[in-house]
Amino acid sequence: MSNTSFVALFPLFIGLSVVLFSLGVIGVLVRRNAIIIFMSVELMLNAANLAFIAFARSFNQIDGQVFVFFVMVVAAAEVAVGLALIVAIFRSKQSINVDDINQLKG
């Protein structure tokens, strides 16, 4: 994709990033299921990645793309730890509803 055609699409990429991030925030604030909240956080991370890529491409810099790679690596580790925590909570409480898991007891 040439740089002139990307300049025309840049507002669309940023708009899509804002929409995806907003959907993620709504999912975190409204839903009570731990897995849905976890997926909403991942959606917000991917929206930020899309914005980083769009800005890096528009300014012809590779820094944003490298940063996205590191964010994806950290997100993969987050998925592993987060799902392990959700499974452990489900095994002890028999629920993944965050309203049912309001106390941390040993």
MODELLER restraints for C-alpha pairs under 7 A, 6 or more apart:
rsr = mdl.restraints
at = mdl.atoms
rsr.add(forms.Gaussian(group=physical.xy_distance, feature=features.Distance(at['CA:7:A'], at['CA:58:A']), mean=6.70, stdev=0.5))
rsr.add(forms.Gaussian(group=physical.xy_distance, feature=features.Distance(at['CA:10:A'], at['CA:54:A']), mean=6.51, stdev=0.5))
rsr.add(forms.Gaussian(group=physical.xy_distance, feature=features.Distance(at['CA:13:A'], at['CA:54:A']), mean=6.46, stdev=0.5))
rsr.add(forms.Gaussian(group=physical.xy_distance, feature=features.Distance(at['CA:14:A'], at['CA:51:A']), mean=5.85, stdev=0.5))
rsr.add(forms.Gaussian(group=physical.xy_distance, feature=features.Distance(at['CA:17:A'], at['CA:47:A']), mean=4.66, stdev=0.5))
rsr.add(forms.Gaussian(group=physical.xy_distance, feature=features.Distance(at['CA:17:A'], at['CA:48:A']), mean=6.75, stdev=0.5))
rsr.add(forms.Gaussian(group=physical.xy_distance, feature=features.Distance(at['CA:17:A'], at['CA:50:A']), mean=6.00, stdev=0.5))
rsr.add(forms.Gaussian(group=physical.xy_distance, feature=features.Distance(at['CA:17:A'], at['CA:51:A']), mean=5.88, stdev=0.5))
rsr.add(forms.Gaussian(group=physical.xy_distance, feature=features.Distance(at['CA:20:A'], at['CA:43:A']), mean=6.65, stdev=0.5))
rsr.add(forms.Gaussian(group=physical.xy_distance, feature=features.Distance(at['CA:20:A'], at['CA:44:A']), mean=6.65, stdev=0.5))
rsr.add(forms.Gaussian(group=physical.xy_distance, feature=features.Distance(at['CA:20:A'], at['CA:47:A']), mean=5.55, stdev=0.5))
rsr.add(forms.Gaussian(group=physical.xy_distance, feature=features.Distance(at['CA:21:A'], at['CA:43:A']), mean=6.70, stdev=0.5))
rsr.add(forms.Gaussian(group=physical.xy_distance, feature=features.Distance(at['CA:21:A'], at['CA:44:A']), mean=4.62, stdev=0.5))
rsr.add(forms.Gaussian(group=physical.xy_distance, feature=features.Distance(at['CA:21:A'], at['CA:47:A']), mean=5.32, stdev=0.5))
rsr.add(forms.Gaussian(group=physical.xy_distance, feature=features.Distance(at['CA:24:A'], at['CA:40:A']), mean=4.33, stdev=0.5))
rsr.add(forms.Gaussian(group=physical.xy_distance, feature=features.Distance(at['CA:24:A'], at['CA:41:A']), mean=6.06, stdev=0.5))
rsr.add(forms.Gaussian(group=physical.xy_distance, feature=features.Distance(at['CA:24:A'], at['CA:43:A']), mean=5.50, stdev=0.5))
rsr.add(forms.Gaussian(group=physical.xy_distance, feature=features.Distance(at['CA:24:A'], at['CA:44:A']), mean=5.14, stdev=0.5))
rsr.add(forms.Gaussian(group=physical.xy_distance, feature=features.Distance(at['CA:25:A'], at['CA:40:A']), mean=6.95, stdev=0.5))
rsr.add(forms.Gaussian(group=physical.xy_distance, feature=features.Distance(at['CA:27:A'], at['CA:37:A']), mean=6.14, stdev=0.5))
rsr.add(forms.Gaussian(group=physical.xy_distance, feature=features.Distance(at['CA:27:A'], at['CA:40:A']), mean=5.45, stdev=0.5))
rsr.add(forms.Gaussian(group=physical.xy_distance, feature=features.Distance(at['CA:28:A'], at['CA:37:A']), mean=4.92, stdev=0.5))
rsr.add(forms.Gaussian(group=physical.xy_distance, feature=features.Distance(at['CA:28:A'], at['CA:40:A']), mean=5.93, stdev=0.5))
rsr.add(forms.Gaussian(group=physical.xy_distance, feature=features.Distance(at['CA:31:A'], at['CA:37:A']), mean=6.54, stdev=0.5))
rsr.add(forms.Gaussian(group=physical.xy_distance, feature=features.Distance(at['CA:32:A'], at['CA:97:A']), mean=5.53, stdev=0.5))
rsr.add(forms.Gaussian(group=physical.xy_distance, feature=features.Distance(at['CA:32:A'], at['CA:98:A']), mean=5.45, stdev=0.5))
rsr.add(forms.Gaussian(group=physical.xy_distance, feature=features.Distance(at['CA:32:A'], at['CA:99:A']), mean=6.73, stdev=0.5))
rsr.add(forms.Gaussian(group=physical.xy_distance, feature=features.Distance(at['CA:33:A'], at['CA:96:A']), mean=5.89, stdev=0.5))
rsr.add(forms.Gaussian(group=physical.xy_distance, feature=features.Distance(at['CA:33:A'], at['CA:97:A']), mean=4.68, stdev=0.5))
rsr.add(forms.Gaussian(group=physical.xy_distance, feature=features.Distance(at['CA:33:A'], at['CA:98:A']), mean=6.17, stdev=0.5))
rsr.add(forms.Gaussian(group=physical.xy_distance, feature=features.Distance(at['CA:34:A'], at['CA:96:A']), mean=5.48, stdev=0.5))
rsr.add(forms.Gaussian(group=physical.xy_distance, feature=features.Distance(at['CA:34:A'], at['CA:97:A']), mean=5.99, stdev=0.5))
rsr.add(forms.Gaussian(group=physical.xy_distance, feature=features.Distance(at['CA:34:A'], at['CA:98:A']), mean=6.04, stdev=0.5))
rsr.add(forms.Gaussian(group=physical.xy_distance, feature=features.Distance(at['CA:49:A'], at['CA:68:A']), mean=5.53, stdev=0.5))
rsr.add(forms.Gaussian(group=physical.xy_distance, feature=features.Distance(at['CA:52:A'], at['CA:64:A']), mean=5.21, stdev=0.5))
rsr.add(forms.Gaussian(group=physical.xy_distance, feature=features.Distance(at['CA:52:A'], at['CA:65:A']), mean=6.91, stdev=0.5))
rsr.add(forms.Gaussian(group=physical.xy_distance, feature=features.Distance(at['CA:52:A'], at['CA:68:A']), mean=6.85, stdev=0.5))
rsr.add(forms.Gaussian(group=physical.xy_distance, feature=features.Distance(at['CA:53:A'], at['CA:64:A']), mean=5.83, stdev=0.5))
rsr.add(forms.Gaussian(group=physical.xy_distance, feature=features.Distance(at['CA:53:A'], at['CA:65:A']), mean=5.62, stdev=0.5))
rsr.add(forms.Gaussian(group=physical.xy_distance, feature=features.Distance(at['CA:56:A'], at['CA:62:A']), mean=6.11, stdev=0.5))
rsr.add(forms.Gaussian(group=physical.xy_distance, feature=features.Distance(at['CA:56:A'], at['CA:63:A']), mean=6.75, stdev=0.5))
rsr.add(forms.Gaussian(group=physical.xy_distance, feature=features.Distance(at['CA:56:A'], at['CA:64:A']), mean=4.89, stdev=0.5))
rsr.add(forms.Gaussian(group=physical.xy_distance, feature=features.Distance(at['CA:56:A'], at['CA:65:A']), mean=6.52, stdev=0.5))
rsr.add(forms.Gaussian(group=physical.xy_distance, feature=features.Distance(at['CA:90:A'], at['CA:96:A']), mean=5.69, stdev=0.5))
